[in-house]
Amino acid sequence: MLGCVIHGPGDLRVAELPEPRPGPGQALVAVRYGGVCGSDLHYWRHGGVGDFRLREPMVLGHEVVGTTLSYGDGASGPPLGTAVAVHPATPCGMCPECADGRRNVCRDTRYLGSAARFPHVQGGFAAQVVVPAEQVRPLPAGLDLRRAALAEPLSVALHALRRAGDVRGRHVLVTGAGPIGCLVVAAAKAAGAARVTVTDLLPAALAYASAAGADTLVRADDPTDRGWPAEVDAAVEASGVAAGLDTCLRLVRRGGVLVQLGMLPPGPSPFAGNLVVSREIELRGAFRFDGEFDEALTLLTAEPLFDELISAVVPARDAESAFTLAADRSRSCKVLLDFGS
């Protein structure tokens, strides 16, 4: 079967891989679409994400949807041939974090297409993938596989909004209008935010944020832009750069909440920490998600506007060109690989 394997920085290979067989408690899924994530791009360009570095070849991908093919011994789930989305995380269920209901920060989790542990957890950018059966979710009626491919990144956005607290009637700032930032915009509007302001350097990215429901668009490199707010109630930093974090700290109101969602570069990052103290700003991290996955599928079913964020669907055999397109934010938002074409 066809799969997309990263061997090192700039070394992405589309290769024939052995077809997997489901073991006890597992499901075999025929993958139709896989969304190219920012972390996939980091593995491709830099050989790692943050502190997670490649140490062996790894199948990329964790945003995958498809149809059920078979089950291993003792496993059950949606009938064969059912359209499904795959929750990519397998928490250990035994660590203090899992016991505390925070499985998204499980210290021994397995996550599709991640080099966080060794041997690496092979990902879902392949024609077929085996996962624990309980991680397979049937799509709600009316939700097609193409839009459902946004379930994983939308779950990330929903978790970030949950970390921000109740945003109903509030003004929310989002720094960074990449795919995740745009999904945070959509999630904030769905959660009842009165106003969402988005900053980015690229007009094309801001246009996608507008399609996602942003009320105000601001050029991050233009201090004279009239869209800059005096202050906001909550901020979600989705760019993953220190300048975005600094912007959020300076604009969130006294006693407000700032959620760091973008993965900052490894090592120290300078930021105006004095403002955290003098304004009693609550600085919170947001990492992945857990139960928000099912919430994301419901929201995707109800909101056709999410289709506007899928900028291209590329055959899996052309993965290199798909990654090149996904890395060019002046031309794309979310790019999908098509394993069924």
N, C-alpha and C positions, 0 to 999 in steps of 0.2 A: 504494500500500500504506500501511498505518497505521504511524506512528512517533511516538515521544515525544521532543520537541525542547525543550531548555532555552534560553531567550533571555536570562535574567538572573535575579537573586534573586526568587523567588516567581512567575516567569513560565515555567511549564511548559505546553507546548501539544501536544495530540494532533492530528497533522496528516496529510494525505495526502502521501506522498512518492513520487518516481519509483521504479519497480521496478529494482533493480540487475541488472547482467549480470556474470558472472564473466569476468575477464581471464585472460591466460596464467598458469598456476600457481595459479589461485584456485578456490575452491569456493563455491557458492551454497547457503545453508542456510535452510530455512523455520523460523523461530523459533517454538517453542511456548511456552516459559516463560522469563522473565527475572527474576532476583532483584534486589530493590531493595537496594542496598548503602549503607553509611554515606556513602561518597563521593558517590553520587547525591544523597543527602539534603543534603549540604553544597553541591553545585552549586545545588540547588533553593532552599535557604534563604539561602545566603550568596554565591552566584555564584562559588564557587571552593572548592578543597580545599588547605589549607596555602598554599603559595606559587603554586599553579596556579590562575590566574584566567581566567574566561571572557572571550574577546575576540571571539567570533562565536557564532551559534546552533550548538548541538551536539546530536546524537542521544545520549542517555544510554545507559548499560547496558553491562556487561561480564560478567555472570553469565548466560550464555544457553545453551540447549539446544534441539534441534529435530531436523529430518530433512534429509538431503541431497537437493537438487533437481537440480543440474547441476554440471559442471566446465568450466573454461576450457581453452584449448589447453595441452597438455603437462601437465595436472594429472591426478592419480589419487587415489583414496581409497576409502572404503567404498562399496558399491553404492548406487545411487540409492534413496531411501526408507529408508535406514538411520537409526536413532535415534542421535544423536551429541551430544557436548558440545564446546564451542568453547573452546580455550585462547586467552585474549584478548591475549597478548603476542607481538609480533614483534620480537625483538632484532635488532640490526644484524649480529651475527656477526663484526665486525671490530675492535671497540674492545678496549682492554686487559682490561676486565672480562669480556667474552665469551670472550676468549682464555684467561682464568684460570678459566673454568668458572662464572662468577657472572653468568649472563645476566639474572637478575632485577634487577640494578642496572646493566644496560647503559645507557650514557650517551646512546644515540641510539635507544632502543626506541620502538616504536609500541604503544599500549595502547588497546583499545576504550573509547570514551567518556571520553577523557582530554584535558584542556586543557593538559597539560604541554608541548606543542609547538604551534606555529602554522604553517600551519592546524591546527586541532584534529583529532584522530583521532575520526571519527564512530563512535558506539557501536552496540550490538546490540539496543536496544529498538525494533525494527521487525519487521514481518511477515517480512521477508527480509533477510539480511545476507551480504555477500561477505567472505571471509577467505582467507588463504593456505591451500592445501589441507592442508599438513602440520600445521596447527593444529586440524584436525577429528579427534576421537577417537570411534570407535564405542563405544557403551555395552556393558559386560560383560553377559552373559546374566543375566537376573533383576533388572536395574536399570532402573526405569522413569524416564521423563523428569522427572517431578515431583521425585523425590528427587535425581536427577542434577543438578538446578539448584543444588544445594549444593556442587558440585564445586569451583568457583572459591574461595568463601570457606573451604571446608575445606582447600584447598591452602595458603591463607595461614596457617591455623592449624598445619598440618603443618610448614611452613617455620619458623614461630616455635619449635615444639618441637625441630626439628632444630638451630636456633641455640642452644637451651638445653642441648644435649648429651643424654647418656643419662639418662633419667628413671626407668628401671626401679628399682622399690623405693624411690623418692624421694617426698618430700612437695613438691608443687607448689602455689604460690599463683597465682591468676588474679584480677587486679583488673579489674572490669568484666564484667557478664554480659549484654552485648549479643549479637547473633548470632555475631560473631567470638569473643568470650570463651567462649560456650557451646561453640563448635566446638573451641576450644583444650582445654576440659575433656574433650570426647569423644576428641580426639586424644591427650591425655595418658593417659587411662585405657587406650586401645587400645595405647599405647606401654609400658604396664606400670607406670605410676605407682602407688605404694602408697596415696597419699592426695592428694586435690585439694581445696583450700579455695578458695572463691570469695567475693569481696566485691562488693557493689553497694548502691545506695541504695534500690532498688525491690523490694518483695516479689515482684512478678510476674516480674521479670527473674531473681531468685534461683530461682523455681519452674522456669523454663526450664533454668537451670543444673543443678538437681536432676535434671530429666528427661534431661539430657546425661550424667549420671553423677557429679556432684559429691558428695563425701563430707561436706563441711562448708560451710554457708552462713552468711555473716556480713553483718550490716548495717553498711555502711561508715561510717555516721554515728553509730554507737553504740559508744563506747569500752568500754562495760561488757558488750558481747556476749560470752558465754562461749565462742563459737566461735573467737575470735582465737587463732592459734597463737603459741607462744613464739618459734619460728623455723621457716623452711622451707629446703629445699635449693635450690630454684630458683623464680623468679617470672616471670610473664609479665604485663606491664602492658598491658591491652587496653582501657582506658577512654579513653585519649587526653587525660587531664587531669593536671596537675602533682601533685595530691593523691594520685592513684593511684601515680605514680612514687615519691613520698615514702614511701608505705606499703610498697611493695616494698623500697626501700632499707633501711628500718628492721626488716623482718622476715626478709630473706634472711640466711642464716648467713654467718659469716666464710668467705671463699673461695668463696662461692656465685655463681650466675649470675642476672643480671636481664636479661630480654629486653624492650626497649621496642617493642611492636607497635602500640599505638594512636598515631595521628598527632596529635602535640601541636599546639597553635595556633602560627601563625607568630610569629617573634620569640623573644626569650629566655624560658626557662621556669626558674623557681627550683627547685632541688632540693638535697638534702643531700649535696653532692659530697664533703664531708669523710669520709663513711662509705665511699665508693668507695675512698678511700685507706686509712683506718685498718682496714678490714675486708677489704681486697683483693677487693672485689666486682667481678666482671666484668660490665660494662654493655655489652650488645650490641644493636644495632638489628636489626629484621627487616622486610624490605620485599618485598611480593608473594611470588613463588615461581617455580619453573621445573619441574623434573622431578616435583615433588610432585603435579602434576595427575593423572598416571596412578595414583599411589598413592591419591589421594583417591577416584577412581572405584572402585577395588578395595575400599576400606574402606566406601564407601557401599553397595556391593552386599551386604556381609556384615553390616551393622548396621542393622536396621529402626528402631532408636531415633531415627535422624536425622529420621524423619517427624514426631516430636513437636516439632521446632524450626520447622516450617513452620506458621505460625499463620493464614495466609490466602492464598487465590488469588483475584486480582481481575482482571476483564476489562481488557484494555489501554485500552479507550476510557474507563475510569474511573481513569486513571493518577493524577489529582490526589488522589482519595480513597485510593488505594493508598499514595501518598507520605505523606499525612496519617496514615494508620494506622501505617505503618512508622516514622514519627517519634515516635509515642506508645509509648514502651517499657513503659508500664503496661498496654498492650493487645496487644502484638505482639512477636514475635521476628523471624523471617524472613517477609517478604511477597513473593509472586511475582506478576508480571504475566502474564496468559494471553493470548497472541496468537492462539490457536486457537479461542477461544470466539466 
